[in-house]
């Protein structure tokens, strides 16, 4: 008979000691390979320590609550053999009770009691086995159990964990390659990683979005709008359009509705200088139109929308969108908006949470139009419905004001004749 020492493994990078929280064995117990000996806790996880071999427990490191140093003796076993090694240092962290708790299917099968030695089926060896024949691969009990059930010889797997520990991902990759004789996945695994540096316009977008998200406490208000009458009017106007006039989309109507709503709530057409604590309220309504281009999202500006009719708005939106997409838009055309519209068109979804175009205080989001059943007081009737998803800077815009603003726009769009009535 010989003595074998199981040492407390490295249970995490930078961890020097761990608290003993549970023993699963006592002196005199006979244990089998992979049976859980005990558990320790760090500030990151609870780790179960498995037995590296069959044997009988002849010594335990301490009592529950003791703090043990990493690498110190944890359990001593009496094992068969005359030339057994004097110590067994498990150098990698076992996948643990806390980790297993997040995976109930694995936790339920974690080895917690002694059992008979496994009848492991040997798989075909890899071209370059990562372990020598006499080495015992480092792996958590749950990984060993999965490998045993799949008939996998862990010595044929190269571990990618600390100190060469074999992880669940390593086992999955091995199974996917079909080296075990079990059914392989029908599609090849992809391991390539492409690094793409964020530069140019995309970097500017990232910086601007980061500033807006971190500095502005957003409140998003979503309202359903019945645009059946508006769509009928738009179709009639487009069918009778004069030569040289562009086809009207939803945007010009929304722009005119916003102009009329802003006339009642001018503080929403503003910039907020949060460093100076000043809201710059603008008389001119300069509407930014978020536009997708091959290089990324830009916001060309329709200046003085308050002075434009439907067709002028439509023509300017079309001109700026084309300039933005072909890269000819000037700096002046891409700056100076006081409020923004964002729309994904037919991809608009049911609702969005648009990010405000800093330093503005409001943004109006347009979602797609869909036919939905609408209760008219007597029956459900099909209507063309659209959601407006709008965000506001909650530092300077109260929820009541935000709701009132969207309701004013809703009224204009649901009763489109009001868009053309002054006063």
HELIX and SHEET records of a PDB file:
HELIX    1   1 UNK A   97  UNK A  101  1                                   5    
HELIX    2   2 UNK A  104  UNK A  107  1                                   4    
HELIX    3   3 UNK A  141  UNK A  150  1                                  10    
HELIX    4   4 UNK A  154  UNK A  156  5                                   3    
HELIX    5   5 UNK A  162  UNK A  164  5                                   3    
HELIX    6   6 UNK A  168  UNK A  176  1                                   9    
HELIX    7   7 UNK A  200  UNK A  215  1                                  16    
HELIX    8   8 UNK A  228  UNK A  239  1                                  12    
HELIX    9   9 UNK A  250  UNK A  264  1                                  15    
HELIX   10  10 UNK A  266  UNK A  268  5                                   3    
HELIX   11  11 UNK A  305  UNK A  307  5                                   3    
HELIX   12  12 UNK A  310  UNK A  326  1                                  17    
HELIX   13  13 UNK A  332  UNK A  334  5                                   3    
HELIX   14  14 UNK A  345  UNK A  347  5                                   3    
HELIX   15  15 UNK A  399  UNK A  414  1                                  16    
HELIX   16  16 UNK A  416  UNK A  420  5                                   5    
SHEET    1   A 5 UNK A  30  UNK A  31  0                                        
SHEET    2   A 5 UNK A  55  UNK A  60 -1                                        
SHEET    3   A 5 UNK A  73  UNK A  79 -1                                        
SHEET    4   A 5 UNK A   2  UNK A   7 -1                                        
SHEET    5   A 5 UNK A  88  UNK A  89  1                                        
SHEET    1   B 4 UNK A  46  UNK A  50  0                                        
SHEET    2   B 4 UNK A  36  UNK A  41 -1                                        
SHEET    3   B 4 UNK A  17  UNK A  23 -1                                        
SHEET    4   B 4 UNK A  67  UNK A  69 -1                                        
SHEET    1   C 6 UNK A 218  UNK A 226  0                                        
SHEET    2   C 6 UNK A 380  UNK A 393 -1                                        
SHEET    3   C 6 UNK A 362  UNK A 375 -1                                        
SHEET    4   C 6 UNK A 339  UNK A 343  1                                        
SHEET    5   C 6 UNK A 287  UNK A 293  1                                        
SHEET    6   C 6 UNK A 296  UNK A 302 -1                                        
SHEET    1   D 2 UNK A 270  UNK A 273  0                                        
SHEET    2   D 2 UNK A 278  UNK A 281 -1                                        
END                                                                             
